[in-house]
Amino acid sequence: MSGLESLRIDLKGLKEDVNVFESDLDDTFFETLDSQEVHGGRLHVSLSIRKASGFYDLTSHVAGTVSVACDLCLDDMDEAIDTENRLVVKLGSEDSIDDDVVTVDENEGILDMSWLVYEFVTLSLPIKHVHAPGKCNPAMTEVLERLSSDRSRDEGSSSEIDSRWSELLKLKDKTIK
């Protein structure tokens, strides 16, 4: 199950107390949303909604792992997710999202959390996605090292190096070999 239906909440049918909704998401959730950054994953989503007068206080907790491309070798890698977010939801004349306030059309009264959960996940990802040392694709790592060392040689040959840096370059050459 993609989890999309379990993330659609009928606000008008909620009781006055705290309402809790749980859902487990898998690869089909990300496929359904046509995700470019996240290729798949397994997540547990817990939504807690407290109905108050005139608004709903929503707290979400998302935990699990997602699959993203490594920035170096481009192979998929798992990234842990554990994020908690809070929103205020209110009924209004049309659907809209402003800062941390979500307005749901009062005629429909259905809050679709699918895209919001996806955004919570992507915002909790680190900026740089890199495998642990030694875990990158060895063929790609070899190509990257070869190309980066070729580029360094090209840059060095086109301009003369400041004599103050020549000793450091000798050390660098020793560590590469």
Steps between C-alpha positions, in 0.01 A plus 500: 500500500638841407368662815334784311149407616611463861641855486164650400331618818134601534528798733124533546478142631761543775402474864577781745785309664842420351476291183794281395557362151779256416623400155787301353632626166712312247648550151159535336432816703800672337414358157144630527626848585748479208791581730826599329722534806377207710498170310324291763499412865321363801346752737269495798278808528316592817256792489351640817216750455344692787172667414465843656247776449548632149816310414684167519843456654688236299828337600667255264785260568668328204771237553671244279739494205482634147708425192680793335781526244854538632645835386833337412429165334127545421412157644200484732569524870283486812452812706340487845199724563368606838306825496224659700293790368210707623229670296186694570208398280182699459192486283454780248362595161774324298809280539823689572827470689657805664807446721388248762126555446310272263153604392264226382188569295217481755258354243725197451665481845767251386864563589737316263832461684678313216691793355566652842653172626716488187617856565577418865715210379691697235558793734651270761754355254856630530614728219779264398428130442820293507565134580714414800874485411572197284133433414480698173496319167871412442482545122352849533747593775788400275368713213447798732854473638649473153304799367567719802877428488503571122326832563751589771790436262333710229452793734859479622651498153317811379640737763814522704469403866591740777828382655347514849269213407748278317600309815137426581442371148793262545329360811174469309671310218653257753158422655338440159765246396 
